[in-house]
C-alpha cells in the first residue's frame, strides 16, 4: 500500500530540484500526496480500519506543515504546488 520505487522516482524527477533530490519540501509534499491518495482509496473500502485512519490523518497533518513552510518561504511555489498537485486549500 505504499508508493512504488518507480512512482517515487517519477515524483522526484518531476518535482525535485535535481534527479537525486528527495529531501526538498516539494518532493516530500508530492510523495505524501500520492500516499494520501492511495490511503484514501483504502479507507473507502475499509471504513472501520481505525489504525489506517490514524496514519492517514498523520500524513495529512505532515503535508499541511510542509505546505505552511513552503508558503512562508516562497508563496509563489506554494500556489504552484497547490495547482500542480490539485490540493484544495
Secondary structure by P-SEA (a helix, b strand, c coil): ccccaaaaaaaaaaccccccccccaaaaaaaaaaaaaaaaaaaaacccaaaaaaaaaaaaaaaaaaaaaaaaccaaaaaaaaaaacccc
